[in-house]
Amino acid sequence: MRHRLAVALRGADLLEQKLRILFARHECLRQAEEGSGSRWHDRVEEADTWLLRAVLLGGEHALDGAAAGVGLARITIDETFTMGVRHPSEVTCALQDRAPTSAAPANTALVHAEAACREAVRAAAEYAAAQAAARIVGAEVLSTRRRVRALRRHWIPRLEAELTRVELALEQSEHEDAVRRRWAAQTLAEGMRGAEE
C-alpha cells in the first residue's frame, strides 16, 4: 500500500512537471497562432483588394483566364513532439509556377492579385498548422490537468485513507498479539508455579 501511494505521488509530481512544460509550450503556440492568423487575414485582405481591382479593370472573364494557368499548391507539414504530444511544427508551401504555355494575365492588377493570392495560401497553411498545434497541445494540457486533479483529489486521498486503515488494523493486531503473549506467558508462569508447589 505504501508503494502504491509512493507511485501515485511520484506520478502526480511527474504529471505536474509535464503540465508546466506543456502549458508554456501551449502559450508559445497560441501566440504563434495569433500572429499567423493576423498575417493570414492581412494577406487575404490584400488579395481581395487586388482581385477587386483586376475585376474592375478586365471583368470576370479576365479572372477566369488568369486562373486557368495557375498550378496547384503542395503543402508539407513537419511534426515535432512536446512531452510525447505530436503536433505540427513547420509548414512548407510549394506553389507551382504559371504554366509557360498559359496566357499571360490581361492586366497588371491580375499579376498583383496572383502574387497576393499565393501569399494568402502560404499564410493560410501556416495559420492552419499553428492552429492545429495550439489545439492539440491545448487538449493535452486539459487532459493532463484532469489526470493530476484526479490523482490529487481522489486517488491519493483514497490510498492515504486505505493505508491509514491498514496501519491501524496492523497496530491493533500487534497490540492484540502482545496481549495474548503476555497472557500466555502469565498463564505458563502460573502453571509452572503451580507445578512447583
N, C-alpha and C positions, 0 to 999 in steps of 0.2 A: 504494500500500500504506500509506504514511504517512497519507494522507487517510482511508482506511478505518479505520485504527487510531484516529485522532483522532475520527472519528464514533462508533466503538464506545465510546471512553472518555467522550465527551460524553453519549452515550445512557445509559450506566451511571450517570453523575452525575445526570442528569435523573430516571431511574427511582428512584434512591435518595432524591431530594427528594420525588418523588411518594409513595414508600413511607413516608417520615416523616410527611407530611401525612395520608395515608390511615390510618396507624397511630393517630395522635392522634384522628382522627375516629372510628375504629372503637372506641377506648376510650370516647369520649363516648357513642356509640350503644349499646355494651354496658351502660354504667351506666344509660342511659335504659331499656333493655330490662329490666334487673333491677328498676328502680323500677316500671315499668308492670306487670311480671309480679307483683310483690308486691301492687300495688293491685288487680289483677285477681283474685288469689287471695282477698284480703280481701273484695272485693265479692261474689264467688261464695259465700264462706262466710256472709256476711251474708244474701244472697238465700236460701241453703239454710235458714238459721235461720228466716227469715220464712215460707218455704214450708212448713216443718215445722209451725210454729205455725198457719198457715192450714189445713192439712190436719187437724190435731188439733181445731181449732175447728169447721170446717164440713164435713169429709170431702172425699174426692177429687172428688165431683161438684161441689163449690163451686169447685174449681180449674178444672175444665173450663168451667164457666160464666163464670168470670172471664177465662179465656184467650180466649174467643170474641170479646171486644170489643177485644182488643189488636191494634194495627196493626203494620205491617212497619217494619223499620229500613232507612234508606238511609245507606250509608256511602260517603263520598267521601275518596279518598286523594290528597293533593298530593305531588308528587315534586320532588326537587331533585337537583343534580349536585355531586359532590365529585370533583375531578380527573378529570372525564369519566365518572364512575360514577353512573348514575341510580339513586336509591333513594327510598323513601317518606320524607316529612318530617313531614307533619301529617295528622291524621285528623279528619274531621268526621262525627259520627254523629247523624243526624236521626231521631228516633223519632216515629212517628205517635201522636197523642193517641188516647185511647179514643173510639170512635165514640159520638156523643151518643145514638144510638138503642139502644146496647147496655145490658144490665142492669148495675146498679152491683154492685161486689163485695159478697159476702154478709157479710163481717166486716172489721174494721179491719186484721187481720193480712194479708188479701189486698191491701189498699191499700198497706201497707208492703212486702209481697212484690213487688208490681208495680213499685214505685219502686226497690226494691233490684235487681230483675232488669234494669231499664232502666240503672241504673248499672253493673251487671255487663256488659251488652252494650257500653256505651261503653268500659269498661275493657278488654274483650276486643279491641275494634277497635284501641285504642291499643297494646295489647300486641302484637297481630299485626303492626301496622305497624312497631313498634320492633324486633321480632324479625326481620322481613324486611329492614329496613335494616341491622341488625347483620350478618346473614348475607350480604347482597350485598356490603357493604363489606369484610367479613372475607374473602370469596372473592377479591376484587380484591387485598387485601393479600397473600394467599398466592400469587396469580398473579404479582404484581409482584415479590415476593421471589424466586420461581423464575427470572424473567427476569433480575433483577440477578445472581443466583448463576450463571446460565448465561453471562452476559456476562463476569463477573469471573473465573470459574474455568475456562471453556472457550474462549469466543470470543476474548477479548482476549489470553490467553497464546498461542493459536494464531496470531493476527495478528502478535504480537510476534516469535514464532519465525520466521514466514514473512518478516517484514521484516528480521530479522537475517540470515536465509539469503540474501535478495536483496541486502542491503547487502554481505555478504561476497563474493557472486558478482560484484557490480559492482566492488568493490575489487580482487578478483583479476583481473578483466578489464582494469581500468585499469592494474594493475601489468604485466600481460602486454603491453598496448598500449605502455606506456612502454618495456619491454624491447625490443619489436620496433622502436620508433622509434630507440632508441639503436643497436640492431644495424644498422638500415637506414642511419642516419647514419654509423655507423662504416664500414660496407661502402662507402657512397658516398664517404666521405673517403678510404678506402684506394684506391678505384678512381680518384679524381681524382689522388692522389699517384702512382699507377702510370702514369697518362696523362701526367703532367708529366715524368716521368723518361724 
